[in-house]
């Protein structure tokens, strides 16, 4: 089969590799679509979070098929998998990005998304990802059905949407809150939709791209600010009687958005950080403590949020035809990465295994 294989930073190759064979209790899936995540891009570019530096070891591995945002159709499974999962050939499924061990202290206490081994599809040899024509879902994987009527790229959006919804849950949004969402990419737009579902007083979306801000309005934002033209801090102060926002959700991955959030929040506000950063971020921590006594919360993956994300997609709660801007053949993965990197032409880019290759796209044999 065709697959993208990671050989290290900036060294991803289209190759022909054997179709994987499911073991006892495992499920073989034909991949219909796989989204390119910002974390895929940062891994490709060699971010220290993935490949290590002087203060941390490498986490990502080479020789791995990337891709953790995928949807596919079940093509093979045994009776054990049928009985345990209630699945059969032909079922349309998505799988949570982490494959928990179910034995560590985090898994045993219900916090499987923080599993100690932390095997995530597409970064570890143990769990190859979805940038291939087929992949195997291990027995430990968390699998969810999705309606066959949902377009493949939309169904694969369940992964970023579940992550966004988890960030919203971490924020503890109330009816009277003014919520600010930084960034209107896939995660940010999901945050807008999730925050709006909580019925707060205002949902303010920030971005540099007017097209994405328009999507934010149609996803549930009450106010939008192009931070390239307008002062977001002053606008938020203006609609909060000078106090500042109650909640700030950071979904840009840009270091400047962190200080922006600290400035935008009122005293005793809540800052939720979701992004994966390529570079280190430095701020004056006294803003968090002595100045404002803020609650700063991290958010990771989408535990418990996948059913809600799938429901929102099936109910067409987001304008996914316009959010899922690009679907490319697997062979055009490099163009997909470049589109995500530019950030100006696309919102969500997906690869479609099995689609016809663009002229001149080589397949490297192994």
N, C-alpha and C positions, 0 to 999 in steps of 0.2 A: 504494500500500500504506500501511497505518498504520505509523508509526514515532515513537519519542520522539526529539526533537531538542534538543540542548543549545545554548542561546543565551547562556550565561554562568552564573555562580553563582546558584543559586536561580531559574533561569529555564529550566526544561525543559518542553517542550510536546509534546503529542500532535498530530501533523500527518499529512497525506496527502502523500506524496512519490512520485516515480516508482520503480517496481521497477528495481533496478540490472540492467545487462546485462553478462554476463561477456565479457571480452576474450579474445584468444588464450591458451590454456593456463590460463585461470581457471575457477573452479567456482562455479555459482550454487546456493545452499543455501536451502531453506525452513526457517526457524528454528522449532524445537519448544519450546525453553525457553532462558531466559537468566537467570543468577543475578545478584542485586544484591550487589556486593562492597563491603566497607568503604571501599575506595578510590573506588568510584563515589559513595558517600555523602559522602566528604570533598571530592571534586571538586565535587559539588553544593553543598556548604556553603562553598566558596570557599577551601579550604586553600591556603596559599602554595606548597606543593610543586607544585600544579597551575597556579595563576594568578599566581605570582610575588610578589615583595616587593622591598624595597630592596636585597636582596643577591642576587637571582636573577630571571631572566626567566620569563615564563609558559611553561609546557610544553603545557598543554591548549589546544585550539582550539575556537572556537565553530562552529556550523553542522554539528555532528557527531552522528551517532547513537551513543549510549553503548552499553556492554555488551561485556565481553570473556570472560564465562563462558557459552558457548553450545553447544548441540548442535543438529544439523539433518540434513535429508535432502537428498542431491544431487538436483537437478531439471534441471540443464542443464550440459553441459561438451562440449568439442570433443575430437577424437582426440588432440591433443597432451596435453591434461590426462589423458585415459584412459591413454595410454601412459606418461606420466611418473609418475603417481600410482597407477596400478592401480585407479582408481575407475570407477564407472559410476552411471548414474541409479538411484536407490533406495537407494544405500548410506547408512548412518547414520554421521555423522562429527562429531568435535570438532576444534578447531584451537587450537594453542598461542597464547597471548595476544599474543606479540610476533611481528611480521612482519619478520624480519631482512633487512638489505640484502645480505648474503653477500659484501661487498666490503671492509668496514672491518677494522682490525687485530684486533678482537675476534671477528668472524665467521671470519676467516681462521685464527685460532688455536683454533677450536672453542668459543669463549665467546660463542655467538650471542645468549645472553640479555642480554648487556651491549652489544649492537649500538649503534654510535655514533649513528645517526639516531634509533633507539629508537621505531619506529612500533608502538604497541600498539593493538589493536582498540578502538574506542570513544572514543579521545581525540584522534585526528588525522583531518583531512579525508581523507587518503590512504587510511585504513583504517577506514571506518565499522563500527560494532559491531552487536551482535545484538539490540538493543531495537527490532526491526523484523520484519516478516513474512519478509523475504528479506535475505540479504547475499551478497557476493561474496568468495570466498577467492582472494587474489592468487597469482600463480605462486610468489612467495617464501615463502608461508605453509607452516607445518609442520602437516600434517593426519594425524589418526589415526582409524581405524575404531573404532566401539563397537557392541556387540551390540544388535540391534533389540529384544531382550526387556527391556532396561533402561529403567525409566520415565524420561521426558525430564528431570525435575528431578534425578534421580540421575546421569544421564549428564553433565549440565552441571556436576556437582560434581567432575568430573575436573580442572577448573582449580584450585580452591582446594586439592584434595588433592595435586596435583602440587607446588604451592608448599610445602605443609607437608612433603612428603617431601624436597624439596630442603633445607629447613632442618634436617631430621633428618640428612641426609647431611653437611651442613656441620659438624654437632656431633661427628662421629667417635665415636659411642656404642660403648662396650665392654660386655662381659658383666657386669662388676662395678660398673658405674656406677649411681648414683642420679640419675635424670633428673627435673627439675621442668619442667612445662609451665604457663605462665601464660596463662590464658584458655581457656575451653571453648566458644568460638564455632566457626564452620566451620574456620578455620585451626588453632586449638588442638586440636580434636578430631582433625583429620588428623595433627597432630604426635603426639598420644597414640597413634594407631593405628600410625604409622610408627615411633615410638620403641619401642612394644611389640614390633613385628616384629623389632627388633634384640636382643631377649631380655636387657635389662639387669636389674640386681638389683631395682630399683624404678622405677616411673613414677608420679610424684606430680602430680596435676592440681589447679590452683587456679582458683577462680572465686567469684563472689558469689551464684550462682544454683544452688540444690540440684538443680533439674531438669537443668541442664547437667552438673553433677557426676555425676549418675546416668548420663547418657549417656557420660561419660568412663569410668566403671567398665565399661560394656558395650562400650566401644571399646578397652579394654586397660589402663586405669590400674589400679595396685595400691592406690593410696591417693588420697584426695581431701580437700581442705581448703576449707571455706567461709571465705574471708579476712575476711568480715564478722563472723564469730563467733570464729574461732580464729587463733592466731599461727602463720603458716606458717613463719617463721624458726625458732621454737622446735621445732615439730614435725619439721622437716627435720634440725635438729641432733640431736634425740632419736633418729632412726633412723640417724644416721651417726656415732654416737659423739662428737658434739660438733663434727665437722669442717665439715659443710655439704655441699651437693649437688655432684656432679661436673659436671653439665651443667644449664644453664638455658635454656629455649626461650621467648622472649617473643612472644606472639601476641595481646596485648590492644590495642595501640595507645594505651595510657594512660601518661602520663609516670611515674606512681607505680610502675608495674611495672618500670621500669628500675632504680630504686634498690632495690626489693625483690629483684631478681635479684642485684645486687651484694652485698647483705647475705646472701642465701641460699647463695651459692657458697662452697665451700672455697677455700683458697689453691691456685693453679695450676688453677682450674676453667675451664670453657668457657661463654661467654655467646654465644648466637646470637640476633641481633635480626632479626625478620622484619617487624614491623609498619610501616605507614605512619602517621605521626603528624600530627595536625592542628596541634598547637602544638609549639614548641621544647621540648627536654628539657635540663635542667641537672642535672649530678651532680658529685660530688667525684671527679675523675679520679685522685686519689692512691690511691683504693681499688683501681683497676685496676692501677696501677703499684706504688707503694711498699708498700701493704698486702698485696696478694694476688698480684700478677703474673699477672693473668688473661689468657686468650685471648678477645678480643672479635671475633666474626665476624658479618658481615652476610650476609643471604640475600635473593635477588631472583628472583622467578618460579620456574619449575620445570624447568630444563633437564635433559633426559635422564630425567625422572621420569614423564612421561606414560604410557608403556606400563605401568609398575608401578601407577600410580593407576587406570588403566582396568581392569587385572586385579583389583585389590582391590575395585572397584565391581562388576564382573561376578561376582566370587566372593562378594559380599555380606559382605565383611569388616567393614563398618561398619553400624550400625543406621540406614540412610539414610531409612527411612520416618519416623523420629522426628527426624532431623537436618534433613531437608527439610520444614520445618513449614508453609510457605505457598507456594501457587502461585496467582498472580493474573493476570487478564487484563492485556494490555499497557496498556489504558486506565487501569488502576488503579495505574500506576507510582508516583504520588505517595504512595498508601497504602503501597506497598512500601518506598519510601524512608523513610517515617515509621516503619514497623515495624522496619527495620534501625536507625534512629536511637534508638528507645526501648530496644532490646536486651532487653526483659523478656518480650515475647510470642512472639518468634520465635527460631529458630536460623538457618535458611537460608531466604531468601525468593527465589522465582523468578517471573519473568513468563512468561506463555504467549501468544505472538503468535497471533492467530486465534481465541482463546477469546472467548466472549461478554462484552461489556462490562457493567459494573455500571450500573444505571439512573442517569441523570444525568451520565454521564461524557462530556464533549463531545469531538469531534474538530475540531481547528482546521485549516481548509484553508489551503493555500499557493498 
